[in-house]
Amino acid sequence: MVRPSDSPEKGSARQPPNFLVVGRIVRPHGIRGGLVVEQFSKLIQSLRPGMEIFLGDTTTPSIITSIRLHRGRYLLAIEGCDDRNSAEEWRDREIRLESGEVESLQEGEYYHWQLLGLSVCCEDGEALGEIAEILETGANDVFIVRNETGDEVLLPAIESVIRDVDLERGKVIVHLLSGLLPTKKGE
């Protein structure tokens, strides 16, 4: 139901941010300028040789020459990064992708940036708060819904709980299963 793509970068619930962070360069790899990348988003799987990416805060694109999965992380090579010293300059930098490069999703699938900040209410109209965070658990995502006083409710992103997502109205309608009651701040 939910497809991750975002990062801590901010965007509205309906308009994508200019850039989506897909990973972070952990360290150099080898002596030929390879980069070890930690994945933040499944969007990293859409990166291909020849694509433009942005590293750190730079506004100049880097061109991917190769990318592959290696021991649970990705090995990335970019044009102009030909030795270990030049690779070291990119350590701890985020990898950003222009939002226009992001693939379209099927109906009923959403990127995190589309959902963050949406108001959440029960089927009976009771307001629960806004989607403040989204946890990726493997089985399904979990929405952390927080109200103005800091009370939270954790909602699994499954069909029996998430009844409707209306991006135009900025609203998510949910069905609270027993045990999904809000917790007071500090509990």
N, C-alpha and C positions, 0 to 999 in steps of 0.2 A: 504494500500500500504506500509506504513512504520510501523514497529513494534518496539517500544522502548525497549531498553535493557541496554542502557549504562548509564554512569555517566560521571562526569568530567574526569575520567581516560582517558588517551590518547591511541590511537591505530591507525594503518594505515587504509586506506579505504578498504583494502583487507584482512588484517590479524587481527584477534581479539586480544585485549589486553589479558594479562594473566588472569586478574580478571575483572569482571563486578560488579559494585556497584548496588545493587538492593534495598537498603533501609538504614535507619539510626535508631539506637536505641534511642528513645526519653527519656525514663525513665523506672524505675522498675515498676512492677505491682504486687500488693499484697505482701505477706510475704514469698512466696515459690520460689522466684527467677524468676518470670515471667518478660518478657521484652515487652514494648510497642514499636512497630516498625512503622515508617513512610515509606511508599512506595515511592521509586524513579522510579521504573520500574515495568511494568507488569510481569516481570520475577519472581517477588516475589511469584506470584501465582503458580509457578512450584516447590516451595520448599515443601518438604515432610519429615515426620519423618524418621530418619536414614540417611539423606543427610548430607554431610559435607559442612560447610560454614566457612568463615574466618571473624573474627570480628576485626575492626580497622586495625592496621598495623601488626597484628600477622601473623606468617607463620604456626602456629599450628592450625589445623582445629578444629572446634567445631561441635558436632553432634546434630542435631535437634531432640528433643524428641516430640515436638508438635508445631503446628502453626495453627492459625485460625484467621479469620476476626472478628473484634470486634469494633463497633462504628466507622467505616471508617478507622481504622488502624488495624494492625495485632498484635496478642499476640503470642510471641515466647517463647519457653522453650528449653534450651540446657542442655546437660549433664554437670554435675559439677556445675551448677548454681542453688543452692538449697535454697537460702535465699535472703532476700532483700539486705543485705550488699554485697554479691557477685554480685547481679544484678546491684547494683549502680556502680560497677567498669566498666560496659559496657556502661554507659550513654554517649550519643553523638558519639558513635563509628559507623562507616559504616559497613554494612553487604555486604561482597563480595562473589561472586560465581566464581569458576574456569570456564573459558570460555568453556572448554571441557564438562561441565555439561549442557550447554545451548542447548535447543531443536532446531532441524532443522526447517527452515521455508519453506513455500510453495513458488513456483516460483513467482516472482514479489513482494515478501515481503522482507524487509531489516531491519537489526538492525541499530540503529543510528550510532554505531561505524563504520559500513561499508560505511556510507554516508558522515560523517564529513570529510572535507578536499578535497572532490571531486570537480573538476572544473566543472563549469556550463556555458553552452553556449546556445544561441538561435538556432532555426532551421536553420537560415541563416548563422550561424557560429560566430556571434558576442559573444565575451567572456564577461560574467557578473561577474565572480569572483569564489570564492570557497564557499562551504557550511560551514559556520562558527558555526552556532548553529541551533538547531531544537527545535521549540516550540510545546508543546503538548497542543492543544486547546480543545480537546474533540471530535469535529466533524471530524477534520483532522489535521495532523501535518502541521506546517508552517516552511519552510526552510528560514533561514536568510542567504542570499548570500552576501558576502562582497568582494570588490576588493582591490587592493593594496593601494588605496588612502583612503579607509575607507567608500566609498559609499556603500549603502546597497539596496537590493531589497528583499521584502518578497514574497515568492512563496508558495501558498497553495499546499500541496502534494496531488493533485487530478489528475486524468487521463487527463483532458483537458489541464493541464499545464505541468505536468511531462510526457514527451513523451518517453524517454528512459533512463535507468540507465545501464551504462556499467562499471561494477566493474573492469574488466580486463584492460580497458583503462583509468580508473579513471575519467570518464566523465558522466555528466548528460545533456541531451538535453531537452530544455524546449520551450514551446510556450507561449510567453508573451501576456496575455489578456490585454485589455485596462485598464489602472489604475495601472498596475504592473511595472511602470517605476522606475528605481533606484532613491533613494534619496541621495543627497549630504551629506557628513559628516557635522554634525552640524545643519541640517535643522530640 
